Amino acid sequence: MGLFASKPAEKKGDLLYAWSTTPEIAEKGECGGVVTALLKYALEQKMVDAVLAVKRGQDLYDAVPTVITDPKNVVGTAGSLHCGTLLLSKFVKNYLNGAKDKKIAMTVKGCDLMGLIELAKRNDVNLNNLLIIGVNCGGSVSPITARKMIKDIYGVDPDKVHKEEIDKGQFIIEYEGGHKGISIDELEDKGFGRRSNCRRCMYKVPRQADLACGNWGVIGEKAGKATFVEVCSDKGADLLSRAIKSGAVASEAANPKGIEIRGKVEGAMLKLGEKWRRRDFTALKKDPWKIIERETARCIKCYSCIENCPVCFPALRSAEKKSFMVEGGSIPPNPMFHLRRFSHISDTCVNCGQCEELCPMQIPLALFSHAIRVEGDVAFQPKLGTVPYKN
């Protein structure tokens, strides 16, 4: 008998509304708390050895990865943190031995999942030991940007904000004294809003997970009280079936109109991603080499871009540094250092934005690597024509 051996009542391809039957989880979680309920159930039933989740640290701008082995602690991770920009794939590789010796349940956004898949190709992560719940993702906001945005645009002290959410195209905050929402488009026109890589993302519903969950398409009396769940694998169907049968989770078939709306929301998000790609890549291809050389001239050789990338992680010591043309004592490094790094990840970049998010010199590294990955000839040899979009 394997880890997920029982025959599921739910099956791959099913579309459901689901919610937690535990009042505390339903109240603390997003949209009925079904994701939290499923993680807790998997741990209680020993389907997994641990849950990898993200919890709030000192404030809502501080997202902290946490490994949970006691089911009662799972509820403490309920809720979303859109100002948390962690990438969990490399955390699994570096701190959980790639899930090679433990079974782990985890919630992921699209770039987390793509990172896990790339690491699995390198035998650095064992996907068979992961129970993955994907969440629809419209993007995340850098903590530093979020604080400045809330202060300058919303006119609110960021330390007084106790909740934030992205819903119906708005970034909404709740704070001492009220709540306020502003259109994402308006925020981004002013230079705020989502991270640049999130704007260009075309992977909004992570269907390569075992379950894909979110609020898109939940309508009627269940709106805000249930989660739309798409069953994407037999493993996910088994987890959901067991949880429903036990009474930990309740469900009903998704409203046909809600299914249609979900598709339209996803389509609108993809069109928005295409718009940002055209905008960013068109600006870049005017003179790509000059732009890259100018921007990377600020590099201080901290290697953060390499250390935090899920697909580029050479040790960069001694002889390996020479292979990347990093001359000792030279700042900035030879431009070929960055060009070779871009080439190294050109076929595997997942557009997670970690290189750019964590660059102390604010070099738009994610833009460069993403343009090479997606546009190829378009960004760097415009006369050659276009190529199809890739993730």
C-alpha positions in Angstrom: 0.0 0.0 0.0 1.5 3.4 -1.0 1.2 6.8 0.6 -1.9 7.7 -1.4 -3.3 4.2 -2.0 -7.0 4.6 -1.3 -9.4 5.0 -4.1 -10.7 8.6 -4.1 -14.4 9.6 -4.4 -13.2 12.9 -6.0 -11.2 12.5 -9.2 -8.7 14.4 -11.2 -10.5 17.2 -13.2 -13.2 17.8 -10.6 -14.1 21.4 -9.9 -15.5 22.1 -6.4 -16.3 24.7 -3.8 -14.8 23.6 -0.5 -14.5 25.0 3.1 -13.3 24.0 6.5 -15.9 22.7 9.0 -13.8 23.9 11.9 -15.0 27.4 12.9 -11.6 28.6 14.0 -10.0 27.6 10.7 -12.9 29.0 8.7 -12.6 32.4 10.5 -8.8 32.7 10.3 -8.3 31.2 6.9 -8.9 32.8 3.5 -12.2 31.9 1.8 -13.4 29.3 4.2 -9.9 28.0 5.2 -9.9 24.8 3.2 -6.2 25.0 2.4 -5.4 25.2 6.1 -7.9 22.4 6.9 -6.3 20.1 4.3 -2.8 20.7 5.5 -3.9 20.0 9.1 -5.7 16.9 8.1 -2.8 15.5 6.1 -0.5 15.9 9.1 -3.1 14.5 11.6 -3.6 11.4 9.4 0.2 11.0 9.0 -0.1 11.3 5.3 2.9 13.5 5.6 5.7 14.0 8.2 5.6 17.7 8.2 3.9 20.8 6.7 5.9 23.6 5.2 4.0 26.9 5.5 4.5 30.6 5.7 3.5 32.5 8.8 3.4 36.2 9.8 6.5 37.3 11.6 6.8 40.7 13.4 4.3 42.3 11.1 2.4 41.6 7.8 5.5 42.6 5.8 7.5 39.8 7.4 6.8 36.4 5.9 8.6 33.5 7.7 8.8 30.0 6.4 8.1 27.4 9.1 8.1 23.6 9.3 5.3 22.2 11.4 5.0 18.7 12.9 2.2 19.3 15.4 -1.2 19.6 13.7 -2.5 22.1 16.2 0.1 24.6 15.0 -1.1 24.6 11.4 -3.9 27.1 12.1 -1.3 29.7 13.0 -0.3 29.9 9.4 -3.8 30.6 8.0 -4.3 33.6 5.8 -2.4 35.2 2.9 0.7 37.5 3.0 0.8 39.3 -0.3 3.8 41.3 1.0 5.8 38.1 1.6 8.1 37.4 -1.4 9.7 34.2 -0.4 10.5 31.4 -2.8 9.9 28.0 -1.1 11.5 25.7 -3.7 15.0 26.4 -2.7 14.1 26.2 1.0 13.0 22.6 0.4 16.3 21.9 -1.3 18.5 23.6 1.2 16.8 22.9 4.5 14.6 19.9 4.0 17.0 17.7 2.1 14.9 18.1 -1.0 12.1 16.0 0.6 14.2 13.0 0.0 13.7 11.5 3.5 10.4 13.0 4.6 6.9 13.5 3.2 6.0 17.1 3.2 2.7 19.0 2.5 3.1 22.6 1.3 1.2 25.4 -0.3 2.8 27.0 -3.3 2.3 29.9 -5.8 3.2 29.4 -9.4 6.9 30.3 -9.2 7.4 28.1 -6.1 6.1 25.2 -8.1 8.1 25.9 -11.2 11.2 26.1 -9.0 10.4 22.7 -7.5 9.9 21.1 -10.9 13.3 22.5 -12.1 15.0 21.3 -9.0 13.4 17.9 -9.4 14.9 17.7 -12.9 18.3 18.0 -11.2 17.4 15.3 -8.6 17.6 18.0 -5.9 13.9 17.6 -4.9 11.8 14.4 -4.7 8.3 15.4 -6.0 6.9 12.0 -5.0 7.3 13.0 -1.3 5.6 16.3 -1.7 1.8 16.9 -1.4 1.4 20.2 -3.1 -1.5 22.6 -2.8 -1.2 25.4 -5.3 -2.9 28.8 -4.9 -4.0 31.2 -7.6 -1.6 34.1 -7.6 -2.2 37.6 -9.0 1.2 38.7 -7.7 3.0 39.8 -4.6 4.3 43.2 -3.4 7.8 43.8 -2.1 7.7 44.6 1.6 9.7 47.8 1.2 7.5 48.9 -1.7 4.4 48.0 0.3 5.4 50.2 3.3 6.2 53.2 1.1 3.1 52.7 -1.0 0.8 52.5 2.1 2.4 55.6 3.5 2.7 57.8 0.4 -0.4 56.7 -1.6 -2.8 55.5 1.0 -1.8 58.1 3.6 -1.8 55.5 6.3 0.9 54.6 8.8 2.1 51.1 7.5 2.7 50.0 11.1 -1.0 50.4 11.8 -2.2 48.1 9.0 -3.2 44.8 10.4 -4.5 43.1 7.2 -4.0 43.3 3.5 -5.5 41.5 0.5 -5.7 41.6 -3.3 -9.3 41.3 -4.5 -11.2 42.3 -7.5 -8.2 44.2 -9.0 -7.6 46.2 -5.8 -4.9 46.2 -3.1 -7.0 46.5 0.0 -5.7 47.4 3.5 -7.4 47.3 6.9 -6.0 49.5 9.6 -6.8 51.1 12.9 -9.7 53.3 11.9 -10.9 51.8 8.6 -10.1 50.2 5.4 -9.1 51.4 1.9 -8.7 49.8 -1.5 -6.9 51.2 -4.6 -6.8 49.7 -8.1 -3.7 47.7 -8.9 -3.5 49.4 -12.3 -3.6 52.8 -10.6 -0.9 51.8 -8.2 1.3 50.4 -10.9 1.0 53.5 -13.0 2.5 55.3 -10.1 5.4 52.9 -9.8 4.0 50.8 -7.0 1.9 47.7 -6.9 3.2 44.2 -7.7 6.8 43.2 -8.3 7.8 43.6 -11.9 8.2 39.8 -12.4 4.7 39.2 -11.0 3.3 41.6 -13.5 4.8 39.6 -16.4 3.8 36.2 -15.0 1.7 33.9 -17.1 1.3 31.1 -14.6 -1.7 32.2 -12.5 -3.4 28.8 -11.7 -0.7 26.2 -10.7 -2.3 23.1 -12.3 0.9 21.1 -11.9 0.2 21.0 -8.2 -2.0 18.3 -6.7 -4.8 20.8 -6.0 -5.2 24.3 -7.4 -7.1 26.6 -5.0 -8.3 30.2 -5.0 -11.2 32.6 -4.7 -11.7 33.1 -8.5 -15.1 31.7 -9.5 -16.7 31.4 -6.1 -20.1 33.2 -6.4 -23.4 33.4 -4.7 -23.8 32.6 -1.0 -20.4 30.9 -0.9 -18.5 34.0 -2.0 -15.9 34.7 0.6 -16.9 31.6 2.5 -15.5 28.9 0.3 -12.5 28.1 -2.0 -12.6 27.1 -5.6 -10.7 23.8 -5.8 -9.5 22.2 -9.0 -8.4 18.6 -8.6 -5.2 18.2 -10.6 -3.8 14.8 -9.6 -4.9 11.5 -8.1 -2.8 12.4 -5.0 -4.8 15.6 -4.6 -8.1 13.7 -5.2 -7.2 11.3 -2.4 -6.4 14.0 0.1 -9.6 15.9 -0.7 -11.7 12.7 -0.6 -10.4 11.6 2.8 -10.8 15.1 4.3 -14.4 15.3 3.0 -15.3 11.8 4.2 -13.8 12.5 7.7 -15.9 15.7 8.0 -12.8 18.0 8.2 -13.9 19.6 4.9 -17.3 20.2 3.3 -17.8 20.7 -0.4 -20.3 21.0 -3.3 -20.0 21.1 -7.0 -18.7 24.4 -8.4 -21.4 26.7 -9.8 -21.3 26.5 -13.7 -21.4 30.3 -13.9 -18.6 30.4 -11.3 -16.5 28.1 -13.5 -17.1 30.5 -16.4 -16.1 33.5 -14.3 -13.0 31.8 -13.1 -11.9 31.3 -16.7 -12.6 34.9 -17.5 -10.6 36.1 -14.5 -7.7 33.9 -15.5 -7.9 35.1 -19.1 -7.9 38.7 -18.0 -4.8 38.1 -15.8 -3.0 36.5 -18.7 -3.8 39.4 -21.0 -2.4 41.8 -18.3 0.7 39.7 -18.2 1.1 39.9 -21.9 0.7 43.7 -21.7 3.5 44.0 -19.2 5.7 41.7 -21.2 5.2 43.9 -24.3 5.9 47.0 -22.3 9.0 45.8 -20.5 10.6 43.9 -23.3 9.9 46.6 -25.9 11.7 49.1 -23.8 14.6 46.7 -23.3 15.1 45.7 -26.9 15.8 49.3 -28.0 19.5 48.8 -27.0 19.7 45.7 -24.8 23.5 45.5 -24.5 23.9 49.1 -23.6 21.1 48.9 -21.0 22.5 45.7 -19.5 26.1 47.1 -19.3 24.8 50.3 -17.7 22.7 48.6 -15.1 25.1 45.9 -14.1 27.9 48.4 -13.7 26.5 48.9 -10.1 27.2 45.2 -9.3 29.2 44.7 -6.0 29.7 41.0 -6.5 27.7 39.9 -3.5 26.5 36.8 -5.4 23.0 37.2 -4.0 21.5 36.7 -7.4 23.2 33.3 -7.6 22.6 32.2 -4.0 18.9 32.9 -4.2 18.1 31.6 -7.7 16.3 28.2 -7.7 18.1 27.1 -10.9 21.5 28.7 -10.7 23.6 27.6 -7.7 27.3 26.9 -8.5 29.5 27.2 -5.5 31.4 29.9 -7.2 34.6 29.2 -5.4 38.2 29.3 -6.8 38.2 27.8 -10.3 34.5 28.1 -10.6 34.7 31.9 -10.2 37.1 32.0 -13.1 34.6 30.2 -15.2 32.2 33.0 -14.6 34.9 35.6 -15.4 35.0 37.1 -11.9 38.3 38.7 -11.4 39.4 39.0 -7.8 39.5 42.6 -6.5 37.5 44.0 -9.4 34.3 45.9 -8.9 32.1 45.9 -10.9 32.9 42.5 -12.5 33.4 42.0 -16.2 30.0 42.3 -17.9 30.5 38.8 -19.1 29.9 37.6 -15.5 26.2 38.5 -15.8 25.9 37.6 -19.4 27.2 34.1 -18.7 24.8 33.8 -15.8 21.9 34.8 -17.9 23.0 32.2 -20.5 23.3 29.6 -17.8 19.7 29.9 -16.8 18.2 31.0 -20.1 16.3 27.8 -20.6 15.1 27.3 -17.0 14.4 30.8 -15.5 11.1 30.6 -13.6 10.6 34.4 -13.4 10.5 34.2 -9.6 12.2 37.6 -9.3 14.4 36.6 -6.4 17.6 37.9 -8.1 16.1 41.3 -8.5 14.2 41.4 -5.2 17.3 40.7 -3.2 19.8 42.7 -5.2 21.2 45.4 -2.9 22.0 47.6 -5.9 18.5 47.4 -7.5 19.7 46.0 -10.8 16.7 44.7 -12.9 18.2 41.3 -13.2 14.8 39.5 -13.4 13.9 41.6 -16.4 17.1 40.6 -18.3 16.9 36.9 -17.5 13.1 36.8 -18.2 13.5 38.6 -21.5 16.2 36.1 -22.6 14.1 33.2 -21.5 10.8 34.3 -23.0 11.6 36.5 -26.0 15.0 35.3 -27.0 15.6 36.8 -30.4 12.9 39.5 -29.9 14.7 41.2 -27.0 18.2 40.9 -28.3 17.9 40.6 -32.0 14.6 42.5 -32.8 14.9 42.1 -36.6 14.6 38.3 -36.4 10.9 38.4 -35.4 8.9 37.0 -32.6 8.7 33.7 -30.7 5.9 32.3 -28.6 5.6 33.2 -25.0 6.9 30.8 -22.4 6.5 30.7 -18.6 
